[in-house]
Amino acid sequence: MGRETLPRTLTRRSLLQHAVWITAAAAFSRLATAAGQEVSPAMEKLSAYMAEARNRALPENVVRETKHHILDTFAAMVSGSELPPGRLAIEFARSYGGQKIATVVASQILCGPIEAAFANGELAHSDETDDDFTTGGAHPGCAVVPAALALGEQFGISGTHFLRAVALGYDIALQAMKTVGPGMKETHNLVGTMGGSAAAGCVAGLSGQQMRWLLDYAAQQAGAGIGAWRRDTEHVEKAFLFGAMGARNGVNAALVVHQGWSGVNDILSGPNNFVESYNPKADPAGMIDQLGVVYGVMLTTLKKWTTGGPIQAPLDALENLQKRQPFQADQVEKVVVRTATSAAYTVNNRDMPDICLQHLVAVMLLDKTVSFRAAHDKARMQDPAVLRQRAKVQLVPDEELEKLIPVRVAVVEVTLTDGTKLNERVEHVRGTPDNPMTPAEVVAKARELMTPVLGAATCSKLIERVLGLDNVKDIRELRPLLRGPDHAKQSAIPNSVSNQQG
C-alpha cells in the first residue's frame, strides 16, 4: 500500500491553524471546568484582589513608599555586584542566561526572565542593605522587585504597572507571613516566593482564575528552605534563600500559568491545602485580613545602616548620643550595649564585619558613622586602632528586651573618662514605620551604594527615573541606567571589602 498524501486543501498553514484552535479550545475547556469548581470566599476575594491590582490606583503614601523600596532594592543589587555573592550571580547569568530579554543589574548581561530574576535576587541580598519586614523573619524586596523587573521587561509594562505589581508582592508576602509564618521554622522563602509570585502574576496580567493557579504553584514552592543558612559565612546561600529562590519561583509560577498551565483551583481550602500544610492552627481567612486596607510595603523597614538587623538600634543610639553631646573615641572609657538575648547571640563577637556588634560599635566611635565600605572592610577588624576601641565594648543579653521581640530595642550606655555617663534607649530603629527615613535619607543611602558602581551621573538619572516611575511608559527604559561594568573583566574583590553573613 503506498504512502498516503495530504489533500491539497490541507496545507501546512491550515494544520498549524487547526493546532492553535485545538490548543485554544483545550484552554477554554480548562477555564470553563475550573469556573464550575467551588471556590472559598477567602480565595475568591484574594484572587480578585490580585487580578485587579494592575488597574487599581494606590494611595499616594503607598506609591511614595513603594518607590522608596524599589530604589532601595535597586541600590542593594548594584552595591551587591561588588561582593562575592553578587559576582557569582553575574557569572551564573553569563554562563546559563538564555534568551536576551531581561537585565542582570550592574552588568552588560541580558538573559531569560527566570535567570535574570534569580541573579538579581542574589544580588539584592548579597549584603544586609535590603529591606525587611518590621516583625522580622523575611526580606521581601530582594525577591519581589527582581521578579517584577524581569517579567516587566519581558512584557514591556509601564512604570505605574510595575509599581502596582511590586506593591501587590509586598501585600501577599505579608499576608502569607502573618497567616502561616508563626507555625513555620523557616519563613524567608515563604515570603519571597509568595511575594515574588504575586508581583510576577500582576505583571503578566493574569486573570482571577489564573491567579488561583498561580497561588497553587507558589504554595508548592514556598516551603523549601531550612535554617542551615545561618552557618553560611559567605552570604551566598543566604542570598539564595532570601532573594534568588523566591524571585525565580515567582517568575516560573507566573510564566507557566500565563502559558496555559492549570492547577488546583483553591489552595486555601480542601485536603492538604496551603495553610493546613504549613500551620494546622492557622486560619486561611488570614490571607485576606485587612487586604487593601493595610499595605505590606508600609510595614517594611528600610535599613539606614548596611549591617545585620540587631546592630541597627545600637548604631542609632550612638548617633543620637553624639548629636546630643559630642565626644571623641579617646574620651570613651566603656560602652555597654544591651539587646534581646536572641539578637545578642546573632551579633556577639562574630568574625564577619557587618554582623559583629563590637567591631561596628568601635568603627562608629572612630568614624562617627558606619559606611557601606566600613561595614565590609574585613582587614579593618585587625586594625590596632579599631581593636583598642573594641576592647571597650561590652554586649549584655537582656531577657526583658527579649520579651519585646520582634521589636528590636537596644539600650546603650557610654561612660566617658571623666566619669560622665550617657544613656540612650532606641525603641524604634530609624527606617521602621514608627521612625521612617526621610526621602532625602533614602536617596542619600541609594546614592552612596550606587555611585561607586554606576558613576554619579547615571546614579542621579536612575534615582530620578525611579522616583518618577509614574511617567515611565516602558520599564525597559530603566535598562541603560541599571547596567554597569562587565565584571568578568575585573579583578576579584579586594579582601578589605569582603562580604559576610548577617
FENQUI-V477778 format. One record per backbone hydrogen bond with DSSP energy under -1.0 kcal/mol. CO is the residue of the C=O (numbers start at 0). NH is the residue of the N-H. E is the energy in kcal/mol with one decimal. If there is no record, write none. Layout:
co:CO nh:NH e:E
co:CO nh:NH e:E
This chain:
co:6 nh:9 e:-1.6
co:8 nh:10 e:-1.3
co:10 nh:14 e:-2.2
co:11 nh:15 e:-2.3
co:12 nh:16 e:-2.7
co:13 nh:17 e:-2.5
co:14 nh:18 e:-2.3
co:15 nh:19 e:-2.3
co:16 nh:20 e:-2.3
co:17 nh:21 e:-2.1
co:18 nh:22 e:-2.5
co:19 nh:23 e:-2.7
co:20 nh:24 e:-2.6
co:21 nh:25 e:-2.4
co:22 nh:26 e:-2.4
co:23 nh:27 e:-2.6
co:24 nh:28 e:-2.4
co:25 nh:29 e:-2.2
co:26 nh:30 e:-2.3
co:27 nh:31 e:-2.7
co:28 nh:32 e:-2.6
co:29 nh:33 e:-2.7
co:30 nh:34 e:-2.4
co:31 nh:35 e:-1.0
co:33 nh:36 e:-1.4
co:39 nh:43 e:-2.6
co:40 nh:44 e:-2.3
co:41 nh:45 e:-2.5
co:42 nh:46 e:-2.9
co:43 nh:47 e:-1.7
co:44 nh:48 e:-2.4
co:45 nh:49 e:-2.2
co:46 nh:50 e:-2.4
co:47 nh:51 e:-2.1
co:51 nh:54 e:-1.3
co:58 nh:62 e:-2.3
co:59 nh:63 e:-2.3
co:60 nh:64 e:-2.2
co:61 nh:65 e:-2.6
co:62 nh:66 e:-2.2
co:63 nh:67 e:-1.8
co:64 nh:68 e:-2.1
co:65 nh:69 e:-2.3
co:66 nh:70 e:-2.7
co:67 nh:71 e:-2.5
co:68 nh:72 e:-2.1
co:69 nh:73 e:-2.7
co:70 nh:74 e:-2.4
co:71 nh:75 e:-1.8
co:72 nh:76 e:-2.3
co:73 nh:77 e:-2.8
co:74 nh:78 e:-2.6
co:75 nh:79 e:-2.0
co:78 nh:81 e:-1.6
co:79 nh:82 e:-1.6
co:82 nh:86 e:-2.5
co:83 nh:87 e:-2.4
co:84 nh:88 e:-2.1
co:85 nh:89 e:-2.4
co:86 nh:90 e:-2.1
co:87 nh:91 e:-2.3
co:88 nh:92 e:-2.3
co:89 nh:93 e:-2.2
co:90 nh:94 e:-1.8
co:91 nh:95 e:-2.6
co:92 nh:96 e:-1.1
co:96 nh:111 e:-3.9
co:98 nh:100 e:-1.5
co:101 nh:110 e:-2.5
co:108 nh:103 e:-2.1
co:110 nh:100 e:-1.3
co:110 nh:101 e:-3.2
co:111 nh:115 e:-2.6
co:112 nh:116 e:-2.5
co:113 nh:117 e:-2.1
co:114 nh:118 e:-2.7
co:115 nh:119 e:-2.9
co:116 nh:120 e:-2.1
co:117 nh:121 e:-1.8
co:118 nh:122 e:-2.4
co:119 nh:123 e:-2.4
co:120 nh:124 e:-1.1
co:122 nh:125 e:-1.6
co:131 nh:300 e:-3.3
co:132 nh:135 e:-2.1
co:137 nh:132 e:-2.0
co:139 nh:142 e:-1.7
co:139 nh:143 e:-2.6
co:140 nh:144 e:-1.8
co:142 nh:146 e:-1.7
co:143 nh:147 e:-2.3
co:144 nh:148 e:-2.6
co:145 nh:149 e:-2.3
co:146 nh:150 e:-1.9
co:147 nh:151 e:-2.0
co:148 nh:152 e:-2.0
co:149 nh:153 e:-1.3
co:150 nh:154 e:-2.7
co:151 nh:155 e:-1.3
co:151 nh:156 e:-1.5
co:156 nh:474 e:-3.1
co:157 nh:161 e:-2.3
co:158 nh:162 e:-2.5
co:159 nh:163 e:-2.3
co:160 nh:164 e:-2.2
co:161 nh:165 e:-2.4
co:162 nh:166 e:-2.5
co:163 nh:167 e:-2.2
co:164 nh:168 e:-2.1
co:165 nh:169 e:-2.1
co:166 nh:170 e:-2.0
co:167 nh:171 e:-2.7
co:168 nh:172 e:-2.2
co:169 nh:173 e:-2.3
co:170 nh:174 e:-2.5
co:171 nh:175 e:-2.4
co:172 nh:176 e:-2.2
co:173 nh:177 e:-2.8
co:174 nh:178 e:-2.2
co:175 nh:179 e:-2.4
co:176 nh:180 e:-1.1
co:179 nh:182 e:-1.4
co:180 nh:183 e:-2.2
co:186 nh:190 e:-2.3
co:187 nh:191 e:-2.3
co:188 nh:192 e:-3.0
co:189 nh:193 e:-2.2
co:190 nh:194 e:-2.5
co:191 nh:195 e:-2.6
co:192 nh:196 e:-2.3
co:193 nh:197 e:-2.0
co:194 nh:198 e:-2.3
co:195 nh:199 e:-2.3
co:196 nh:200 e:-2.9
co:197 nh:201 e:-2.0
co:198 nh:202 e:-2.1
co:199 nh:203 e:-2.3
co:200 nh:205 e:-2.1
co:201 nh:204 e:-1.0
co:206 nh:210 e:-2.4
co:207 nh:211 e:-1.3
co:208 nh:212 e:-1.5
co:209 nh:213 e:-2.7
co:210 nh:214 e:-2.4
co:211 nh:215 e:-1.4
co:212 nh:216 e:-2.3
co:213 nh:217 e:-2.6
co:214 nh:218 e:-2.7
co:215 nh:219 e:-1.9
co:217 nh:221 e:-1.4
co:220 nh:223 e:-1.1
co:225 nh:228 e:-1.2
co:226 nh:229 e:-1.8
co:227 nh:230 e:-2.3
co:228 nh:231 e:-1.9
co:234 nh:238 e:-1.8
co:235 nh:239 e:-1.7
co:236 nh:240 e:-2.5
co:237 nh:241 e:-2.8
co:238 nh:242 e:-2.3
co:238 nh:243 e:-1.9
co:239 nh:244 e:-3.1
co:242 nh:246 e:-2.3
co:243 nh:247 e:-2.5
co:244 nh:248 e:-2.8
co:245 nh:249 e:-2.3
co:246 nh:250 e:-2.1
co:247 nh:251 e:-2.5
co:248 nh:252 e:-2.6
co:249 nh:253 e:-2.2
co:250 nh:254 e:-2.4
co:251 nh:255 e:-2.1
co:252 nh:256 e:-1.7
co:253 nh:257 e:-2.4
co:254 nh:258 e:-1.9
co:255 nh:260 e:-2.6
co:265 nh:268 e:-1.0
co:266 nh:273 e:-3.2
co:272 nh:276 e:-2.4
co:273 nh:277 e:-1.4
co:274 nh:278 e:-3.1
co:278 nh:281 e:-2.4
co:282 nh:285 e:-2.5
co:283 nh:286 e:-2.0
co:284 nh:287 e:-1.6
co:287 nh:290 e:-1.8
co:289 nh:292 e:-2.1
co:289 nh:293 e:-2.7
co:294 nh:297 e:-1.1
co:295 nh:298 e:-1.6
co:296 nh:299 e:-1.1
co:298 nh:133 e:-2.0
co:300 nh:131 e:-1.7
co:304 nh:306 e:-1.9
co:307 nh:310 e:-1.8
co:308 nh:311 e:-1.6
co:310 nh:314 e:-1.9
co:311 nh:315 e:-2.3
co:312 nh:316 e:-2.6
co:313 nh:317 e:-2.2
co:314 nh:318 e:-2.3
co:315 nh:319 e:-2.5
co:316 nh:320 e:-2.4
co:317 nh:321 e:-2.3
co:318 nh:322 e:-1.9
co:319 nh:323 e:-1.9
co:320 nh:324 e:-3.0
co:327 nh:330 e:-1.6
co:328 nh:331 e:-1.6
co:330 nh:416 e:-2.7
co:333 nh:414 e:-2.9
co:334 nh:393 e:-3.1
co:335 nh:412 e:-2.6
co:336 nh:395 e:-3.3
co:337 nh:410 e:-2.1
co:338 nh:397 e:-2.7
co:339 nh:343 e:-2.6
co:340 nh:344 e:-2.0
co:341 nh:345 e:-1.3
co:342 nh:346 e:-1.5
co:343 nh:347 e:-1.1
co:346 nh:356 e:-2.5
co:351 nh:354 e:-1.5
co:353 nh:307 e:-2.6
co:355 nh:359 e:-2.2
co:356 nh:360 e:-2.5
co:357 nh:361 e:-1.8
co:358 nh:362 e:-2.2
co:359 nh:363 e:-2.4
co:360 nh:364 e:-2.2
co:361 nh:365 e:-1.7
co:362 nh:366 e:-3.4
co:363 nh:367 e:-2.1
co:370 nh:374 e:-2.2
co:372 nh:375 e:-1.1
co:373 nh:376 e:-1.1
co:375 nh:377 e:-1.4
co:377 nh:380 e:-1.5
co:378 nh:381 e:-1.9
co:379 nh:382 e:-1.4
co:382 nh:386 e:-2.7
co:383 nh:387 e:-2.0
co:384 nh:388 e:-1.3
co:385 nh:389 e:-2.7
co:386 nh:390 e:-1.7
co:388 nh:391 e:-1.5
co:389 nh:392 e:-1.7
co:391 nh:334 e:-2.4
co:393 nh:336 e:-3.1
co:395 nh:338 e:-1.6
co:397 nh:401 e:-1.5
co:398 nh:402 e:-1.2
co:400 nh:403 e:-1.1
co:401 nh:404 e:-1.4
co:403 nh:406 e:-2.0
co:406 nh:408 e:-1.2
co:409 nh:425 e:-2.8
co:410 nh:337 e:-3.2
co:411 nh:423 e:-2.1
co:412 nh:335 e:-2.8
co:413 nh:421 e:-3.0
co:414 nh:332 e:-3.0
co:414 nh:333 e:-1.8
co:415 nh:418 e:-2.0
co:419 nh:415 e:-3.1
co:421 nh:413 e:-3.0
co:423 nh:411 e:-2.9
co:425 nh:409 e:-1.6
co:428 nh:431 e:-2.1
co:430 nh:301 e:-2.0
co:431 nh:434 e:-1.6
co:434 nh:430 e:-3.3
co:437 nh:441 e:-2.2
co:438 nh:442 e:-2.3
co:439 nh:443 e:-2.4
co:440 nh:444 e:-2.3
co:441 nh:445 e:-2.1
co:442 nh:446 e:-2.7
co:443 nh:447 e:-2.3
co:444 nh:448 e:-2.0
co:445 nh:449 e:-2.4
co:446 nh:450 e:-2.2
co:449 nh:452 e:-1.2
co:449 nh:453 e:-3.0
co:450 nh:454 e:-2.1
co:454 nh:458 e:-2.3
co:455 nh:459 e:-2.3
co:456 nh:460 e:-2.0
co:457 nh:461 e:-2.5
co:458 nh:462 e:-2.4
co:459 nh:463 e:-2.2
co:460 nh:464 e:-2.3
co:461 nh:465 e:-2.5
co:462 nh:466 e:-2.4
co:465 nh:468 e:-1.4
co:467 nh:470 e:-2.3
co:468 nh:471 e:-1.8
co:471 nh:158 e:-3.3
co:473 nh:476 e:-2.7
co:474 nh:477 e:-1.9
co:475 nh:478 e:-1.1
co:477 nh:481 e:-1.8
co:478 nh:482 e:-1.5
co:481 nh:105 e:-3.0
co:485 nh:488 e:-1.6
co:486 nh:489 e:-1.4
co:493 nh:496 e:-1.7
co:494 nh:497 e:-1.1
